[in-house]
Amino acid sequence: MTARLLPGAPVAEAVFADLGPRIKMLIDAGRTPGLATILVGNESASAGYIRMKQEKAAELGFTSPHAHLGDDATQAEVLDAIAGFNADPSVDAMLVQHPTPPQIDYEAALLTIDPDKDVDGLHPVNMGRLALSMPGPVPCTPAGIEALLAHYEIPVAGRDVCILGRGTTLGRPLALLLSQKRPTANAAVTVVHTGVPDWPEYTRRAEIVVAAAGVPGILQPEHLTPGVVVIGGGVRYEGRKLLPDVDERCEEVAGAITPRLGGVGPTTLAMLFRNAVEAAERSGAR
């Protein structure tokens, strides 16, 4: 069996095509959307992610104010940068690039972000909104996975979805998202993790498996039923080398699968800008 590949780039392109006219309407109304970024330290991968977001912001017509703090930055300096962007009416959305240096309490910093400007959708208020199906920023990688499944017309409603991983940025919010009552969700969702000794029994029963553990190669062909849809969401980096959760040989078993590179990454970025545009639209309506 040769799996159908599910690249994220066409999904992201469709999202940005939808956002273009909405951004133009905001700008025409005198409301240029603003995405602020905060980088603490000089870690090369984090700096690269910030640069990519800034370049996309410029391409879309956003303003993109940025605060770059040194490796020795204090918690107070990070909180001051957040407070400045919270108070700035031209900033609709913001993020603190993760990971931060060890002296910075990232969770404490996250708590000080205005929930309505939390472009990553990870503030406890926004996680609560997600749990209650209330409007608000949705965590970007889970939202991108739902968009990817919808784009490729992979049925989700009523199907058995198994998520391998329970992290707060992917596994847990994705379970909430895909179990909600919507045509592109409404699934029977099971969450398993490495603390479940027989977790492969659950992945073998599923029609859609999402690997979200952040454990390289954890999902092997023998953990799958032929024809299953496999979404690789979890990765870990070894230096600059990306190590995905999904073993390459899973392509021989799956009916459809995200590629090793260019799967959920592009959709995550697209959802970040969708959150930012929606924040600007909400701000303009107030």
KOLMAR-78377 format. One record per residue: residue in three letters; x negated, y negated, z of N, C-alpha, C in turn. Coordinates in steps of 0.2 Angstrom, whole numbers, plus 2048, in hexadecimal, padded with zeros to 3 digits. Layout:
// KOLMAR-78377
ALAXYZXYZXYZ...
END
This chain:
// KOLMAR-78377
MET7FC8068008008008007FC7FA800THR7FD7F57FC7FA7EF7FB7FE7E97FEALA7FC7E68038017E18078027DB803ARG8087D88038097D28008067CC805LEU8017C88027FE7C38068037BD807LEU8027BA80D8077B480F8027AE811PRO7FF7AB80C7FB7A580D7FF79F810GLY7FC79C8147FF7968187FF790813ALA7FB78F80F7FA78980B801787807PRO80478C80480A78A800810787805VAL81078A80B814788810813781813ALA80D78081480B77981680C774811GLU80B77680A80C77180581476F805ALA81877480681F77380682176F80CVAL81E76F81182076B81781D764816PHE81776381381575C81281975980CALA81C75D80882075A802827758805ASP82975B80B82F75980E82E752812LEU82875281582674D81A825746816GLY82274780F82074180C82673B80BPRO82C73D80983173880983373580FARG83373981583473781B82F73281EILE82973381C82372F81E82472881BLYS82672881482772281082D71E813MET83272281583871E81883671A81ELEU83271E82282F71A82982B714827ILE82671582282271082082670A81DASP82B70C81982F70681683370381BALA8357068218387038268346FF82BGLY82D6FF8298296FB82E8266FF834ARG82770683382570B838820710836THR81970D835814712833813717839PRO81371E83781272283D80B72383FGLY80A72484580372484880272A84CLEU7FC72D84A7FA73384E7F3732851ALA7F37328587ED73085B7EA73785DTHR7E373785D7DF73D85F7DA73B865ILE7D97408697D473F86E7CF74586ELEU7C874386D7C374886D7BF747873VAL7BD74C8777B974C87C7B375087BGLY7AD74D87A7A77518797A6751871ASN7A075586F79E75586879E75C866GLU7A27618687A27688667A476785ESER7A076B85A7A176A8537A876C850ALA7AA7728527B17748507B676F852SER7B676D8587BC76885A7BB762856ALA7B575F8557B47598517B775A84AGLY7B67608477B87628407C0762840TYR7C37658457CA7658457CD75E846ILE7CA75984A7CC75284A7CB74F843ARG7C67508407C474D83A7CA74F834MET7CB7568357D07588307D7755831LYS7D97548377DF7518397DF74A837GLN7DA7468387D973F8367DA73E82FGLU7D674382B7D67428247DE743821LYS7E17488247E874A8227EC744824ALA7EB74182A7EF73B82C7EE735827ALA7E87348257E772F8207EA730819GLU7EA7368177ED7398117F5737811LEU7F87398177FF738817801731819GLY7FD72C81A7FF72581B800724823PHE7FD7288277FD72782E7F8722830THR7F971F8367F371C83A7F072183ESER7EA7218407E77278447E2724849PRO7E472084E7DF71E8537DC724856HIS7D67238587D272985B7CE726861ALA7CD72A8667C972986C7C472F86CHIS7BE72E86B7B873386C7B4731872LEU7B57368777B273587D7AC73A87DGLY7A67388817A073C8817A1743885ASP79C74788479C74E88879C74D88FASP79A74789279A7468997A074289BALA7A57418977AB73D8997AE74089FTHR7B173B8A37B573D8A97BC73E8A8GLN7BF7428AC7C77438AC7CA73C8ACALA7C87378AF7CB7308B07CB72D8A9GLU7C572E8A57C472B89F7C972E89AVAL7CA73589A7CF7388967D6736897LEU7D873589E7DE7338A07E072C89DASP7DA72889E7DB72189B7DC720894ALA7D97258907DA7258897E1727887ILE7E472C88B7EB72E88A7F072988CALA7EE7258917F37208947F371A88EGLY7ED71988B7ED7148867F2715880PHE7F171C87E7F671E8787FD71F87AASN7FE72188180572188380871A883ALA80571588480770E88580770B87EASP80470E87980470A87280A70C86EPRO80E70786C81470986881370B861SER80C70985F80B70C858809713858VAL80871685E80671D85E80C72185FASP80E72585A81472A85B81373085EALA80C73385D80B73985F80373A860MET80173E8657FA73E8677F8745869LEU7F27478697EF74D86B7E874C86EVAL7E77508737E07518767DD758873GLN7D875786F7D575D86C7D3762871HIS7D57688707D376E8757CE772871PRO7C97758757C877587C7C476E87ETHR7C476D8847C17678877BB76988BPRO7B676588C7B07678907B2769897PRO7AE76D89B7B17708A17B376C8A6GLN7B07658A67B27618AC7B975E8ABILE7BC75F8A57C275C8A37C87618A5ASP7CD75F8A87D37638AA7D87628A4TYR7D876689F7DC7658997E376589BGLU7E576A89F7ED76A8A17EF7648A5ALA7EB7618A97EC75B8AC7ED7558A7ALA7E87558A27E975089D7EF751899LEU7F17578977F77588947FD756897LEU7FD75689E8037548A280474D8A2THR7FF7498A07FF7428A080273F899ILE80274389480474188D80B74088EASP80E73B88B81573A88A81873F886PRO81C74388981F74988582174887EASP82474287D82774087682173F871LYS81B73E87481573D87081174386FASP81374887280F74E87380F75286CVAL80B75186780B75486180A75B861ASP80775E86680576586680B769869GLY81076586C81676986F81576D875LEU80F76C87880D77087E80E76D885HIS81176788581276488C81876888FPRO81876A89581D76D89982476B897VAL82576589682C76289482E76588EASN82976588982B76888282C76F882MET82877388682977A88783077B88AGLY83277788E83977889183E77688CARG83D77188884176F88384277587ELEU83C77887C83D77E87884178487BALA84078588184378B88584B789885LEU84D78388585478188585777F87ESER85378087985577E872857777871MET85377387585476C87484F76986FPRO85176386C84C76086884675E86BGLY84075E86783A75C86A83475F866PRO82E75D867828760863828767865VAL82776B86082677386181F775860PRO81C77986481577B86381477D85CCYS80E77B85980D77A85280C78184FTHR80878685280778C84F80D79084FPRO81179185481879485481C79284EALA81D78B84E82178884981F78A842GLY81878A84181578B83B817793839ILE81779783D81879E83C82079F83AGLU82479C83D82B79C83B82C799834ALA82979383382979082C826795827LEU82179982981E79D8248227A3822LEU8257A682782A7AB8268307A9822ALA8327A38238387A081F83679F818HIS83079C81782E79A81082E7A180CTYR82B7A680F82A7AC80B8317B180BGLU8367AE80E83D7B180E83C7B8811ILE8397B88178387BE81B83E7BE820PRO8427C28208487C28248457C382CVAL8487BF8308467BF83784C7C183BALA8527BE83A8587BF83E85A7C683FGLY85B7C884585D7CF8468577D4846ARG8517D284484C7D78438477D784AASP8447DD84A83F7DE8508397DB84FVAL8377D68538317D285282D7D4859CYS8267D68588227D785D81C7D285DILE81B7CE8638167CA8638117CC868LEU80B7CD8658057D08698017CA86CGLY8037C88728007C28758057BE879ARG8037BB87F8087B78828057B0884GLY8017AE8807FE7A78828037A2881THR80179C88580679688580679287ETHR80179387A80178F87480479386ELEU80479A86F80779E86980C7A386BGLY80A7A886F80E7AE8708157AC874ARG8147A887981B7A787D81F7A2879PRO81D79C87782179887382479B86DLEU82079F8698237A38638297A7865ALA8287AB86B82E7AF86D8347AB86ELEU8337A58718397A187283C79F86BLEU83779D86783979A86183D79F85CLEU83A7A585C83D7AA8578437AE85ASER8457AD86184B7AF8638517AB863GLN84F7A486185579F86185A7A185BLYS86079E85C8657A085786479B851ARG86079D84C86079984685F79E841PRO86079D83A8607A18358587A4834THR8547A083684D7A283584A7A583BALA84E7A684084C7A98478517AF849ASN8537AE84F8597B38518577BA851ALA8507BB85384D7C285384E7C585AALA84D7CC85A84C7D08608447CF861VAL8427CC86683B7CA8678387CE86DTHR8337D286C82F7D58718287D2872VAL8267D087881F7CD87981B7D387DVAL8167D587A8117D987E80A7D687EHIS8067D98827FF7D68837FA7DC885THR7F47DA8867EF7DF8887F07E288FGLY7F57DF8937F67E28997FC7E8899VAL7FE7E98938037EE8917FF7F488EPRO7FE7F98927FA7FF88F7FC802889ASP80380288880580688280880187DTRP8057FB87C8077F58788087F8871PRO8047FC86E8057FE86780B802866GLU80E80586B81580886A81A802868TYR8197FC86A81E7F786981C7F4862THR8167F38608147F08598167F5854ARG8167FC85581880185081F80184FARG8237FE85482B7FE85382D7F884FALA8297F384F82B7EC84D82B7EC845GLU82F7E884382F7E683B82B7E083AILE82A7DC83F8257D683E8217D6844VAL81A7D68438157D68488117D0848VAL8117CC84D80D7C684E8077C7853ALA8017C78507FB7C88547F97C1857ALA7F97C085E7F87BA8617F47BB867ALA7F07C08677EC7C186E7E67BE86EGLY7E37BB8697DC7B88697D77BE86BVAL7D87C48697D37C986A7D17CC863PRO7CB7CB8607C97CD85A7CB7D4858GLY7CE7D58537CF7DC8507D47E0855ILE7D87DD8597DC7E185E7E17E585ALEU7E47E28547E97E68517E67EA84BGLN7E77F084C7E47F58477EA7F8843PRO7E87FB83D7ED7FF8397F180483CGLU7EE8078417F280D8457F780A849HIS7F780384A7FC80084F8027FD84BLEU8037FF8458087FC84080C80283DTHR81280083B816805837815802830PRO81580782B814804824819800822GLY8187FA81E81C7F581C81E7F0820VAL81B7F082681C7EA82B8197E4829VAL81C7DE82B81A7D782A8157D682FVAL80F7D482E80A7D28338087CB832ILE8087C78388067C08388007C083DGLY7FA7BE83A7F57BD83E7F47B6841GLY7F67B58487F67AE84B7F07AD84FGLY7ED7B38527E87B28577E17B3854VAL7DD7AE8567D67AF8547D17AD85AARG7CB7AF8597C57AD85D7BF7AB859TYR7BB7A685B7B67A48587AF7A785BGLU7AB7A98577A47AB85979F7A6855GLY79D7A185979A79C85579F799850ARG79D79984A7A17968457A579C841LYS7A47A28437A77A88407AE7A9843LEU7B37A983F7BA7AA8417BC7B1842LEU7BE7B48477BF7BB8497C77BC84APRO7CB7BE8457D27BF8467D47C584AASP7DA7C484D7DD7CA8507DE7D084CVAL7E07CF8467E27D48417DC7D783DASP7DB7DD83E7D67E183A7D87E1833GLU7D37E082F7D47DF8277D87E5824ARG7D67EB8277D97F18257E17F2826CYS7E47ED82A7EB7ED82A7EF7EB824GLU7EB7E881F7EE7E78187F07ED815GLU7ED7F38177EE7F98137F57FC816VAL7F77F981B7FD7FC81E8037F781EALA8027F181F8077EC81F80A7EB818GLY8117E98188147E78128137E0810ALA8127DC8158107D581480C7D281AILE8077CE8198027CC81E7FF7C581CTHR7FD7C28217FA7BB8207F27BD81FPRO7EF7B981B7E87BA8197E47B981FARG7DE7BB81F7D97BA8257D77B3825LEU7D77AF8207D67A88207DB7A581CGLY7DE79F81F7E379B81B7EA79E81CGLY7EB7A18227F27A48247F579E828VAL7F579F82F7F979A8337F6794834GLY7EF7938327EC78D8337EF78782FPRO7F07878297F37828257FA780828THR7FE78582A80578482C805780833THR8007828377FF77F83E7FE77783DLEU7F97758387F876E8377FE76B834ALA80276E82F80876B82D80D76A832MET80E76F83781376E83C811768841LEU80A76784280876284680A75B843PHE80A75A83C80C754839814754839ARG81775983981E759839820756840ASN81D75984581E75684C81D74F84CALA81874C84981674584981B741846VAL81D74484082374083C829740840GLU82B74584383174584783174184DALA82B74085082A73B85682B734853ALA82873384D82972C84B83072A849GLU83372F84683B72E84583F72D84BARG83D73185084173085783F72985ASER83972785983772185C83A71B858GLY83B71C85283E71684E84571684FALA84871B85184F71B852851719859ARG84C71885E84D71586484E70E864
END
